[in-house]
Amino acid sequence: MTDARTPTFHTLPVNGIDLAFFDWPAVPGSAPASTLIFAHATGFHARVWDAVIAHFPHHRVLAIDLRGHGRSGGGPIADWREVVRDVAGLLAALDITGAIGIGHSMGGHVLLQCAADAPQAFARLVLFDPVILAPEFYAPATQLLRDDTPHPASRRKRDFASAEEMIARFATRDPYCLFDRRVFEDYCRHGLRPDPAGTGGMVLACAPEVEASVYGSSRSNAGIHDAARQVDIPVLVVRALQSDLHDFKGSPTWPQLAAILPKGTDMHRPDRTHFHPFEDPADAARIIAAFIG
């Protein structure tokens, strides 16, 4: 689906960084509708949502580059609540209330915590595999990696001559080969920035050490289940096929998450992977549209 709208790019100073976001206006003449807020996964960026956003021309849409991702400032993180505070601060600065939040993976986790911390911000949430695991995952005695073991994401190739090189390199690789072609190209084209060293080439907009820090701190928000119990708005949890933490294509989401939400609904889609919105953006858009009415 094509979208005649062109988003405007903005940054706002939040929590000591410039947080970037893209703003799609509703098409002229649209009846008043809730603003849609999109939040992406670790290592991704706001513009991976373009193909989904195209299905909502009658809504104003904001898609956020989370800390250290895309065009936002900030480096490696030690606590996911840093990202939550960023998003909550942005929504407050923009005076956003009663919005519909749509998040994927870390973005879903962040939006759910935001909804607990700032109840006025959202009226509904749609969370695609929000990386909220079973309570025992957050036990203080557990550790994701040894302190002297860097996360494999830190070794990602960071420099490319062009977006075309990145597209050619990853087009047939798992999981990118599963992506809708438009989404894949958006991921590559908007996921690179000019090399600040002045080489004339491009570098990943989410530096490998930032991505690694997000994975490495994934146990940091141990209060997420208590937060979920406080979110008294309709929340749809869309879970993909189940797998373990070592398979990025499987769903890491606790199957009981929707049950602890006061108004939670669980949708299990074993026919989809963790990257559901990017495999089939039209299907993701249908799910969102059906839930928000």
N, C-alpha and C positions, 0 to 999 in steps of 0.2 A: 504494500500500500504506500502511495506517495503522500507527502505532506507539503502543502504549499507554504507553510509557515517557516520562517527562519528564526531560530532562537537568538536572543541577545545574550552576550557574555558579560558577567559581572563578577566582582570580588567585593567582599566585605571584611574588615578587620574583626576577627573573632578569636579570643583566647590567645593572642599574641601571634597569630598568623593571618594571612589573607586567604579566606576561604572562597573558592570559586563556585559559581553555579551558572546554569543556563536557563533562560526564561522564555518559554513559548507562550505567546498570548493566545487567548481564545479567538477563533475566527470572528470577524465583525458580525454583529447581529445575533450572536449566540445568547440563549437564555442564561441567566446566572447559574453557575454550577460550581461545585467545590473545586478548590485548587488541588492538583495532584502533585505529590512530592515523591521523587524517585531517588533511591539510594542504592549504590552498586556494591559489588563484592570486592574482596581483597584482590589487588592487582589490576582491577578494571578501572572504569571512569564513567563520568556522567553520560557520555554520548553512546555507550553501548545500548542505551534504552531508546534510541531514536526510532527504531522500527516498531517498537511497542507504542511509543508516544504518538506516532502518526495516526493511530486508531482513535485518538481522543481530541479531535480538532475543536470541540466545543468547551473544552476545559483549559484554563490556564495551567501550565505545567512548569514545575521547577525540578531540574535534575542537578544534584550536588556532586562535585568532586570532593570526596572525603579527604581528610588530612593526609598529606604526602602522596596523593594520587592526582592524576590529571594536571590541572592548572593550579591546584591549591598548594599553599606553602606547607611547611612542616616536614620533619624528618621521621626517623624510626620512633615507634611508640612502645611504652612499657605497660599500658593499661588501656583496654578498649573504652573505658569511660572518658578518656581524653576525646575520643571521636564523638561520643555521645554529647559531651559538653559543647563541642564545636557546632553540631547540628542544632542542638537546642538553642544555642546563642544566635545562630543565623535565623532560625524561625522567629525568635523573639524580636530580633532587630527588624525583620520584615513584617512584623505584626501578623503572622500567619496563625489563624485559628480555624478549627473545624475542617481541617484538610483531610484528604485521603492519602495515606502513606503507602507506598509500594516499595518494598525492599527485597533484595536478593542476598542470600548468604550473610556476610558480615553486615551489609546494609539493612537486612531485616532485623538482625539482632539489635543494631543501633536504634532503629526506629521504634522497636518495642520498648526499649529502655527509655527513650525520649518520651514516649506516650505515658509512661509511669511517672517520669520526673516533671512533665509539663502537660497535665491532663487536658488543658484547653487547646493544645496544638492540633490534635487529630480527632476526627469523628469515626474513622474506620481505618483498618490496616489490612493490606494483603501482603503476606510474607512468603516468598518463595525460598524454601529451605533456609531458614534464618540462623543456622549455626548456633542453635541453643541445644546443647547436649544434655544427657541425663545428669541428675544432680551429682552423682559420684565422680563425674569427670572433673568437677571443680574442687574436689577435696584438696585441702592444703598440702597434704603429703605427696600428692602426685606431681609428676613433672613430665612435660611433653617431650623435651630433649634434655640431654645432659648439658650443664652450663658451658662445657667446652666444645659442644657440638653445634655448629651453625646449621640453621635450617637450609635444606637444599635450594630453596628459592633464592638464597643469597648468591648462588652461582649462575643465575640466569644470564644469558647474553643480553647486554644492555645497549649496545651501539649498533646502528644500522645505517647503511648509506642512504636509505629512503624507505618510505612506507611500502613501496613495491617490493623491496628486498624482504621486508618482514612478512608480507603477504605470501610471497613465494616460499619462504622458509617454513611457515607454519600451516599452510593450506591443507596439507595431507596428514598433519600430525594430530594425535589424540590430545585433548578433546576438541581442538579447533575444527577438525574435519566434520564434527557434528553440527557446527553452527550454521544457521541460515547465512547464505553468502553475504547479504547486505550487512548483517550484524558483524560477521567476521571482518569485513573490510572497515567498518566503523571502528571496531576494536583496534585494528592496526593503525589506521590513519589518525585517529584522535588519541591514540595511546603513545604517540611519540612527540618529542619536543626538539627544537634545534639544539644541538650540542652546545652547552655554554662555553666549552673550551674553544669554540670557533673553528672546528674542523670542517664545517660545512655539512656534516652528517647529522644524524638524529640519534637521540637516546630515549630510553623508556621514560615515560612521564611518571611512572611509579618505579622508583629506583629499587633494584633487587634487595637492598638492605632494609628498605621500608616494608616491602612485601614480607620478607623473612621475619621482621619484628612483629608484624600483625599475627602471623601464624604462631610465633614463639610466645606471644602474650595471650593466646586464645583462652586460657584458663583464668584470666585476670578478673572478669566480672562475675564473681561467685554469687552475687545477689540477684542475678537475672531471673531466677525462678520466683523469688519473693516479689520482684518488680512485676512479673507477668500476672501474678494474682491480683495486682492492684489496677490493671488496665481494664476498666469497665466500659469498653466500647466493642463493637463487633470486630473480630479479628479472624481472618481466614489464613490458616497455615497450610501451604501446599507442599507436600513432601514427595520426593522422587523415589526411585528404587533404593532399597536399603543396601548398605555396604559398610565397610569399615573405614577408619580414618585415613588409611593409606591409599584409598581409591577415590580420587577427586570426583569421579563421575557418580558416586553413590551419595545417598542422602545422609548427612550427619545429624539431622534433626531428631530430637527425642520424640518418639511416637506419641508420648502422653502430653506433649506441650499444649495442644488445644484443650485438653481436658482440665488443665489447671487455670485456663483463662476464663474469667467470668462469662464472657460471651464468645467463646472460641468455637471455631468450626474447623475440622480436619478434612483435608482433601488429599488422599493418597493416590499418586500417579506413578505406579511402578513401570509404566511405559515410557517414562521420561527420566533423564539423568538430572544431576544437580544443576545443570546448565539449561534447564527447561525454557526459561524466557528467551534464550538466545538460539536454541534449536528450532523453536516454533513461536516466533513473536506474535503471530496472529492468534494462536491458541492461548498464550499468556494474556493477550488483550481481551479475549472473550471471557476468560476467568475473572479478570478485574472488572470488566463491564457488568457481568452478571451479579457480582457481589456488591458493587456500589450502587446499582440500580439506575 
